[in-house]
Amino acid sequence: MDDSPKNAEPKGSWKERYGEKHRWRRYSEWPRGIEPPAKVRIYERAGHYLLNWWDPAAGKNLSERVDGDLLIALAKAREIDGRLAEVKTAGPGRRRRIGHAELVERFLDDLGRRADAGEVAAATVGRYRSALAHFLAYSTAPEVARAFPTAASADRTFRLGFNTFLQSREVSGNGRRGAAAKRMSGRGIVADTVRALYEWAGDGERGGLLPEGFRNPFLRSGGGRTVLRGDPLAEPDITMAMAADFLGACDDFELAIFVPLILFGLRAAEPCFLFREHLLSDWLLVPNLPGLDYTTKGRRDKRFPLPVGLEGFWNRCRNGHESGPLFVRRAVADGRERPEHVGKSLTELEAVYRERKAGAPSDAAGRLRLRNRLFADAGGIAYGDIEKGFHRVGRKLGWPPAATVKDFRHLFATTLANAGLPEGYRKYVLGHAPGRDAAVAYTHLNRLKELVADIYARDYAPVLEVIRLRTAKL
């Protein structure tokens, strides 16, 4: 038995630390033929055992309870001995018990460091924080906290109770003042976030906060979550005819913004990061902007062939300028505002961004605020402007609440699939992961322009006609 100072009895006797009533008995005399553990002390009380050892990585004595007989305790002690000898720590999970709130705090702190390192987008931290607020509301409720006081105590009953809680959870409309409470709609996102929380905590290379052998109660069972909701054979919530009506109901300012969303299936935030430099004679580029710490959601550059016959519309989007954001705020377009950096090129804005970053906090959240402020100073539109415009036109047309701006993207994907565009091409224009098969690397998408041109001419004819008529009137 190792009697080094670090492996000696913890400071203060066990009677002093736990009291006489616990009656811990340390094994010191072992039967003949049994080799005692070198680093781990074994204590017994009332039919179960306590293992105690000095953990160099933790910098303190750690303990673990073992239910069973002496041989089980001895086997576990030898396992810990081996880990201490090899890697100077007992390994993942042997930590003090932590509560749900601390688990969330440490997870978000780690996520923030990953955002600072560029592994995840800064906005992801905010989305996870919002989702986990629902988890904290449940786990810190008095009756739940009594039944499941620690993160490691979460089990199937805990998960079922949490799912029931989400079913009846009501939220206000994105924090808008006076907005009526409504049934929560993003339950799947919250469940996925909690699942990721526990996966991180149970991974010894990342969180390492849960006991070894802990089973994540939020793991998916069966075949996983169904991606497509509702009837897969039904029409999209926005049809091609509805898209044409939408463009016909837009005012001149809104028309320019929603044409690329409908024609190219862009994500709603992507037009906010387009510059006039990205609008070429026959292509629209949708790239990542590393100089501004911006990446598309799929972290992939895209480009789209421009439909034939819309030259006048794209020239109007350029508005006689060769640089600056492609879409500016209404007040800037009307001349009522003249922001500091309006009309500056992408290269010039990257230089301004570098200067501002030099004297500001270097964390991801700080960079996100700086970038948003810079785009505002350049006159660019924001995601909220697009959402607001969509709902204004939707109300004007009497569209159902089920229709959202994302349904333009659904319409685009559905149209391409129905037209027979190969999957590799569809994944590219949608910004999805192409896959890891060798065939992906061997396949060149060299017919994108001609294949998409046929789809525009045939399936997007009603939309293209509205754009041509509106442009002619302008």
C-alpha positions as CSV (number, residue, x, y, z in Angstrom):
1,M,0.0,0.0,0.0
2,D,1.4,3.4,-1.0
3,D,1.8,5.5,2.2
4,S,3.0,8.6,0.4
5,P,1.6,11.9,1.9
6,K,-0.8,12.3,-1.0
7,N,-2.2,8.8,-0.3
8,A,-2.4,9.2,3.4
9,E,-5.7,9.6,5.3
10,P,-7.5,12.8,4.2
11,K,-7.0,15.8,6.3
12,G,-9.1,15.3,9.4
13,S,-10.1,11.8,10.4
14,W,-13.1,10.1,8.8
15,K,-14.9,10.2,12.1
16,E,-14.4,14.0,12.2
17,R,-15.5,14.3,8.5
18,Y,-18.5,12.0,8.5
19,G,-19.3,11.5,12.3
20,E,-19.5,8.4,14.4
21,K,-22.8,7.4,13.0
22,H,-21.3,6.6,9.6
23,R,-19.0,4.0,11.1
24,W,-16.7,3.7,8.1
25,R,-14.1,0.9,8.4
26,R,-10.9,1.1,6.3
27,Y,-9.5,-2.2,5.1
28,S,-5.9,-2.5,6.2
29,E,-5.5,-6.2,6.8
30,W,-6.1,-8.2,3.7
31,P,-6.5,-12.0,3.4
32,R,-3.5,-14.0,2.3
33,G,-3.0,-14.0,-1.4
34,I,-5.0,-10.7,-2.1
35,E,-2.9,-7.8,-3.2
36,P,-4.3,-4.5,-1.9
37,P,-4.7,-1.5,-4.3
38,A,-1.7,0.8,-4.4
39,K,-3.3,4.2,-4.5
40,V,-6.9,3.7,-3.5
41,R,-8.3,3.4,0.1
42,I,-11.4,1.2,0.6
43,Y,-13.9,1.9,3.3
44,E,-17.0,-0.1,4.2
45,R,-20.3,0.8,5.9
46,A,-23.7,-0.9,5.9
47,G,-23.1,-3.2,3.0
48,H,-21.5,-0.8,0.6
49,Y,-18.0,0.6,0.0
50,L,-16.4,3.9,-0.5
51,L,-13.2,4.3,-2.6
52,N,-11.0,7.3,-1.9
53,W,-7.8,8.4,-3.6
54,W,-5.7,11.4,-4.4
55,D,-6.2,12.5,-8.0
56,P,-3.3,14.5,-9.4
57,A,-5.3,16.0,-12.3
58,A,-8.1,17.2,-9.9
59,G,-5.6,18.3,-7.3
60,K,-7.6,16.8,-4.5
61,N,-9.0,13.6,-2.9
62,L,-11.9,12.1,-4.8
63,S,-14.3,9.4,-3.8
64,E,-16.7,6.9,-5.5
65,R,-19.3,4.7,-3.9
66,V,-19.5,1.0,-4.9
67,D,-22.5,-1.2,-4.2
68,G,-21.8,-4.9,-3.9
69,D,-19.3,-7.1,-2.2
70,L,-15.6,-6.6,-1.4
71,L,-14.4,-8.2,-4.6
72,I,-16.4,-5.7,-6.7
73,A,-14.9,-2.8,-4.7
74,L,-11.5,-4.3,-5.1
75,A,-11.8,-4.7,-8.8
76,K,-13.0,-1.1,-9.2
77,A,-10.1,0.1,-7.0
78,R,-7.6,-1.7,-9.1
79,E,-9.1,-0.2,-12.2
80,I,-8.7,3.3,-10.7
81,D,-5.1,2.3,-9.7
82,G,-4.3,1.5,-13.3
83,R,-5.7,4.8,-14.6
84,L,-3.7,6.7,-11.9
85,A,-0.5,5.0,-12.9
86,E,-1.0,5.4,-16.7
87,V,-2.5,8.9,-17.1
88,K,-2.3,10.4,-13.6
89,T,-6.1,10.7,-13.3
90,A,-8.9,8.3,-12.6
91,G,-10.5,9.3,-15.9
92,P,-13.9,10.8,-16.9
93,G,-16.8,11.0,-14.6
94,R,-15.0,10.9,-11.3
95,R,-15.8,14.4,-10.2
96,R,-17.9,16.0,-7.6
97,R,-21.6,15.9,-8.3
98,I,-22.9,19.0,-10.0
99,G,-26.4,20.4,-10.4
100,H,-28.2,21.1,-13.6
101,A,-27.5,24.9,-13.6
102,E,-23.8,24.4,-13.2
103,L,-23.8,21.8,-16.0
104,V,-25.5,24.3,-18.4
105,E,-23.1,27.1,-17.3
106,R,-20.0,25.0,-18.0
107,F,-21.4,23.7,-21.3
108,L,-22.1,27.2,-22.5
109,D,-18.7,28.4,-21.3
110,D,-17.0,25.7,-23.4
111,L,-19.2,26.5,-26.4
112,G,-18.2,30.1,-26.0
113,R,-14.5,29.1,-26.2
114,R,-15.2,27.0,-29.3
115,A,-16.9,30.1,-30.9
116,D,-13.8,32.2,-30.0
117,A,-11.7,29.6,-31.7
118,G,-13.9,29.7,-34.8
119,E,-15.2,26.1,-34.5
120,V,-18.8,27.2,-34.2
121,A,-20.6,30.4,-35.1
122,A,-21.1,33.0,-32.4
123,A,-24.9,33.0,-33.0
124,T,-24.9,29.3,-32.1
125,V,-24.0,30.1,-28.6
126,G,-27.1,32.4,-28.3
127,R,-29.4,29.8,-29.8
128,Y,-28.1,27.1,-27.4
129,R,-28.5,29.5,-24.5
130,S,-32.1,30.2,-25.4
131,A,-32.9,26.5,-25.8
132,L,-31.3,25.6,-22.5
133,A,-33.3,28.3,-20.7
134,H,-36.3,26.0,-21.0
135,F,-34.3,23.1,-19.6
136,L,-33.3,25.2,-16.6
137,A,-36.9,26.3,-16.1
138,Y,-37.8,22.6,-15.7
139,S,-34.8,21.2,-13.8
140,T,-34.8,24.0,-11.2
141,A,-38.5,23.7,-10.4
142,P,-38.8,22.7,-6.7
143,E,-40.5,19.4,-7.2
144,V,-38.1,18.4,-10.0
145,A,-35.0,19.6,-8.1
146,R,-36.0,17.4,-5.1
147,A,-36.4,14.3,-7.2
148,F,-33.4,14.9,-9.5
149,P,-30.9,17.1,-7.5
150,T,-27.9,16.5,-9.7
151,A,-27.1,16.3,-13.4
152,A,-26.2,12.6,-13.1
153,S,-29.6,11.8,-11.5
154,A,-31.4,12.5,-14.8
155,D,-33.0,9.3,-16.1
156,R,-35.9,8.2,-18.3
157,T,-38.4,9.6,-15.9
158,F,-36.6,12.9,-15.9
159,R,-36.7,13.0,-19.7
160,L,-40.4,12.1,-19.9
161,G,-41.2,14.8,-17.4
162,F,-39.2,17.3,-19.4
163,N,-41.0,16.4,-22.6
164,T,-44.4,16.8,-20.9
165,F,-43.2,20.2,-19.6
166,L,-42.3,21.3,-23.2
167,Q,-45.7,20.1,-24.5
168,S,-47.5,22.6,-22.3
169,R,-44.8,25.3,-22.3
170,E,-46.0,28.7,-23.4
171,V,-43.8,31.5,-24.7
172,S,-44.3,35.1,-25.8
173,G,-43.7,36.2,-29.3
174,N,-39.9,36.5,-29.4
175,G,-40.0,38.9,-26.4
176,R,-42.1,41.5,-28.2
177,R,-43.9,43.8,-25.9
178,G,-47.6,43.0,-25.7
179,A,-47.3,39.8,-27.7
180,A,-49.7,37.1,-26.5
181,A,-48.4,33.9,-25.1
182,K,-48.5,30.9,-27.4
183,R,-47.7,27.3,-27.4
184,M,-44.0,26.6,-27.9
185,S,-43.1,25.4,-31.4
186,G,-39.4,24.7,-31.2
187,R,-39.6,21.6,-28.9
188,G,-37.4,19.5,-31.3
189,I,-34.6,22.1,-31.2
190,V,-34.7,22.2,-27.4
191,A,-34.6,18.4,-27.2
192,D,-31.6,18.3,-29.6
193,T,-29.8,20.9,-27.5
194,V,-30.3,19.0,-24.2
195,R,-29.1,15.8,-25.9
196,A,-25.9,17.6,-27.0
197,L,-25.5,19.0,-23.5
198,Y,-25.5,15.5,-22.0
199,E,-23.3,14.0,-24.7
200,W,-20.7,16.7,-24.0
201,A,-20.9,16.2,-20.3
202,G,-20.4,12.5,-20.6
203,D,-17.5,12.7,-23.0
204,G,-14.2,12.4,-21.0
205,E,-12.4,14.4,-23.7
206,R,-14.8,17.3,-23.5
207,G,-17.0,17.8,-20.4
208,G,-16.1,14.7,-18.3
209,L,-18.6,15.7,-15.7
210,L,-20.8,12.6,-15.4
211,P,-20.0,9.2,-13.8
212,E,-18.5,6.5,-16.0
213,G,-21.2,4.3,-17.4
214,F,-23.9,7.1,-17.3
215,R,-26.4,6.6,-20.0
216,N,-27.7,9.8,-21.7
217,P,-31.5,9.6,-21.2
218,F,-32.0,12.0,-24.2
219,L,-30.5,9.7,-26.8
220,R,-32.7,9.1,-29.7
221,S,-34.3,5.6,-29.9
222,G,-35.4,3.9,-33.1
223,G,-34.7,5.5,-36.4
224,G,-34.3,9.0,-35.2
225,R,-36.5,12.1,-35.8
226,T,-38.5,12.4,-39.0
227,V,-37.2,15.4,-40.9
228,L,-40.4,16.0,-43.0
229,R,-43.4,16.9,-41.1
230,G,-47.0,16.4,-42.2
231,D,-48.0,14.7,-45.4
232,P,-45.0,14.2,-47.7
233,L,-47.3,14.1,-50.8
234,A,-48.9,17.4,-50.0
235,E,-48.2,20.7,-51.8
236,P,-45.5,23.0,-50.2
237,D,-47.0,25.7,-48.0
238,I,-46.0,28.1,-50.7
239,T,-46.6,27.1,-54.3
240,M,-45.1,28.6,-57.4
241,A,-48.4,30.5,-58.1
242,M,-48.3,31.9,-54.6
243,A,-44.7,33.0,-55.0
244,A,-45.6,34.8,-58.2
245,D,-48.5,36.5,-56.3
246,F,-46.1,37.4,-53.5
247,L,-43.7,39.3,-55.9
248,G,-46.7,41.0,-57.5
249,A,-47.8,42.3,-54.1
250,C,-44.3,43.5,-53.1
251,D,-43.5,47.2,-53.3
252,D,-40.4,48.2,-55.2
253,F,-38.1,47.9,-52.3
254,E,-39.3,44.4,-51.2
255,L,-39.2,43.1,-54.7
256,A,-35.4,43.3,-54.9
257,I,-35.0,41.5,-51.6
258,F,-37.4,38.6,-52.2
259,V,-36.4,37.7,-55.8
260,P,-33.2,36.0,-54.8
261,L,-34.9,34.2,-52.0
262,I,-37.5,32.7,-54.4
263,L,-35.2,32.1,-57.4
264,F,-32.3,30.6,-55.5
265,G,-33.8,29.2,-52.3
266,L,-31.4,31.3,-50.1
267,R,-31.6,31.1,-46.4
268,A,-33.3,34.1,-45.0
269,A,-30.2,35.7,-43.5
270,E,-27.9,35.2,-46.6
271,P,-29.1,38.2,-48.6
272,C,-27.8,40.4,-45.7
273,F,-24.2,39.4,-46.5
274,L,-24.3,39.8,-50.3
275,F,-22.3,42.6,-51.9
276,R,-22.6,44.2,-55.3
277,E,-19.2,42.5,-56.1
278,H,-21.0,39.2,-55.8
279,L,-23.4,40.0,-58.6
280,L,-21.6,39.1,-61.8
281,S,-22.9,39.3,-65.4
282,D,-24.2,35.7,-65.3
283,W,-23.7,34.4,-61.7
284,L,-24.7,35.4,-58.2
285,L,-22.0,34.4,-55.7
286,V,-23.1,33.5,-52.1
287,P,-19.7,33.1,-50.4
288,N,-18.3,32.9,-46.9
289,L,-16.7,36.1,-45.8
290,P,-13.6,35.2,-43.6
291,G,-12.5,38.8,-43.5
292,L,-15.7,39.6,-41.7
293,D,-15.9,36.4,-39.6
294,Y,-19.0,35.3,-41.5
295,T,-19.8,31.8,-42.7
296,T,-23.0,30.5,-44.3
297,K,-24.9,28.0,-42.2
298,G,-23.5,25.1,-44.2
299,R,-20.0,26.7,-44.3
300,R,-20.0,26.4,-48.1
301,D,-19.6,28.8,-50.9
302,K,-22.4,28.7,-53.5
303,R,-23.0,30.4,-56.8
304,F,-26.2,30.5,-58.9
305,P,-26.6,31.0,-62.7
306,L,-28.8,34.0,-63.3
307,P,-32.0,33.3,-65.3
308,V,-32.0,34.6,-68.8
309,G,-34.0,37.8,-69.5
310,L,-33.6,39.5,-66.1
311,E,-30.7,41.8,-66.9
312,G,-32.7,44.9,-66.2
313,F,-33.7,43.7,-62.8
314,W,-30.1,42.9,-61.7
315,N,-28.9,46.3,-63.1
316,R,-31.6,47.9,-60.9
317,C,-30.2,46.0,-57.9
318,R,-26.8,47.4,-58.6
319,N,-28.3,50.9,-58.7
320,G,-25.4,52.2,-60.7
321,H,-22.8,51.2,-58.0
322,E,-20.1,48.5,-58.2
323,S,-19.5,48.1,-54.5
324,G,-21.3,48.1,-51.1
325,P,-24.0,45.8,-49.8
326,L,-26.3,44.5,-52.5
327,F,-29.4,45.2,-50.4
328,V,-29.6,48.2,-48.2
329,R,-32.2,49.4,-45.7
330,R,-35.3,51.1,-46.9
331,A,-34.3,54.4,-45.3
332,V,-30.9,54.2,-47.0
333,A,-32.5,53.4,-50.4
334,D,-34.9,56.3,-50.0
335,G,-32.0,58.7,-49.2
336,R,-33.3,59.4,-45.7
337,E,-30.2,57.9,-44.1
338,R,-26.6,58.2,-45.1
339,P,-24.6,55.8,-42.9
340,E,-20.9,56.3,-42.3
341,H,-19.7,53.5,-44.5
342,V,-22.4,53.3,-47.2
343,G,-21.1,52.3,-50.6
344,K,-17.8,51.0,-49.4
345,S,-16.5,47.9,-51.0
346,L,-16.1,44.5,-49.3
347,T,-12.3,45.0,-49.1
348,E,-12.7,48.5,-47.5
349,L,-15.2,47.1,-44.9
350,E,-12.9,44.3,-44.0
351,A,-10.2,46.9,-43.3
352,V,-12.6,48.8,-41.0
353,Y,-13.6,45.6,-39.3
354,R,-9.9,44.8,-38.6
355,E,-9.4,48.2,-37.1
356,R,-12.4,47.9,-34.8
357,K,-11.5,44.4,-33.7
358,A,-8.0,45.6,-32.7
359,G,-9.5,47.7,-29.9
360,A,-12.4,45.5,-28.8
361,P,-12.9,42.2,-26.9
362,S,-11.7,39.2,-28.9
363,D,-14.5,36.8,-27.9
364,A,-16.9,35.6,-30.5
365,A,-19.9,37.4,-29.1
366,G,-18.0,40.7,-29.2
367,R,-17.0,40.1,-32.8
368,L,-20.6,39.3,-33.7
369,R,-21.7,42.7,-32.3
370,L,-18.9,44.5,-34.1
371,R,-19.8,42.9,-37.4
372,N,-23.5,43.7,-37.1
373,R,-22.7,47.2,-36.2
374,L,-20.4,47.5,-39.2
375,F,-23.1,46.2,-41.6
376,A,-25.6,48.7,-40.1
377,D,-23.0,51.5,-40.7
378,A,-22.7,50.3,-44.3
379,G,-26.5,50.6,-44.7
380,G,-27.1,46.8,-45.1
381,I,-30.4,45.2,-44.3
382,A,-30.8,42.9,-41.3
383,Y,-32.6,39.6,-40.9
384,G,-35.4,41.3,-39.1
385,D,-36.1,43.6,-42.1
386,I,-36.6,40.5,-44.3
387,E,-39.0,38.8,-41.7
388,K,-40.9,42.0,-41.4
389,G,-41.3,42.5,-45.1
390,F,-42.5,38.9,-45.6
391,H,-45.2,39.1,-42.9
392,R,-46.4,42.5,-44.3
393,V,-46.9,41.0,-47.8
394,G,-48.3,37.7,-46.4
395,R,-50.9,39.6,-44.4
396,K,-51.8,41.6,-47.5
397,L,-52.4,38.4,-49.5
398,G,-54.2,36.7,-46.6
399,W,-51.7,33.9,-46.3
400,P,-52.1,31.3,-43.5
401,P,-49.7,31.5,-40.5
402,A,-48.2,28.2,-41.6
403,A,-46.4,30.0,-44.4
404,T,-43.0,31.3,-43.5
405,V,-40.1,32.9,-45.4
406,K,-38.3,29.5,-45.2
407,D,-41.0,28.0,-47.4
408,F,-39.5,29.8,-50.4
409,R,-36.5,27.5,-49.8
410,H,-38.8,24.5,-49.5
411,L,-40.4,25.5,-52.8
412,F,-36.9,25.8,-54.5
413,A,-35.8,22.3,-53.2
414,T,-39.1,20.7,-54.2
415,T,-39.0,22.2,-57.7
416,L,-35.5,21.1,-58.4
417,A,-36.3,17.5,-57.2
418,N,-39.5,17.3,-59.3
419,A,-37.5,18.5,-62.3
420,G,-35.1,15.6,-61.9
421,L,-32.0,17.7,-61.0
422,P,-29.4,15.1,-59.7
423,E,-28.9,15.1,-56.0
424,G,-25.3,16.3,-56.1
425,Y,-26.4,19.5,-57.9
426,R,-29.3,20.0,-55.4
427,K,-27.0,19.6,-52.4
428,Y,-24.6,22.2,-53.9
429,V,-27.2,24.9,-54.5
430,L,-28.8,24.3,-51.2
431,G,-25.5,24.5,-49.4
432,H,-25.8,21.0,-47.9
433,A,-22.9,18.6,-47.1
434,P,-22.1,16.7,-50.3
435,G,-21.2,13.5,-48.5
436,R,-17.9,11.6,-48.1
437,D,-18.2,8.9,-50.7
438,A,-15.4,8.7,-53.2
439,A,-17.9,9.4,-56.0
440,V,-18.5,12.9,-54.6
441,A,-14.9,13.8,-55.2
442,Y,-14.9,12.3,-58.7
443,T,-18.1,14.0,-59.8
444,H,-17.9,17.5,-61.3
445,L,-21.1,19.6,-61.5
446,N,-20.1,21.0,-64.8
447,R,-23.7,21.2,-66.2
448,L,-25.2,23.3,-63.4
449,K,-25.8,26.3,-65.6
450,E,-27.6,24.6,-68.5
451,L,-29.6,22.2,-66.2
452,V,-30.9,25.0,-63.9
453,A,-31.6,27.3,-66.9
454,D,-34.0,24.7,-68.2
455,I,-35.8,24.5,-64.8
456,Y,-36.1,28.3,-64.7
457,A,-37.5,28.5,-68.2
458,R,-40.1,25.7,-67.6
459,D,-41.0,25.7,-63.8
460,Y,-40.3,29.3,-62.8
461,A,-42.0,30.9,-65.8
462,P,-44.8,32.5,-63.7
463,V,-42.3,34.0,-61.3
464,L,-40.0,35.2,-64.1
465,E,-42.9,36.9,-65.9
466,V,-43.9,38.9,-62.8
467,I,-40.2,40.0,-62.4
468,R,-40.0,41.1,-66.0
469,L,-43.3,43.0,-65.9
470,R,-42.4,44.7,-62.6
471,T,-38.9,45.7,-63.9
472,A,-40.5,47.1,-67.1
473,K,-42.8,49.3,-65.0
474,L,-39.8,50.6,-62.9
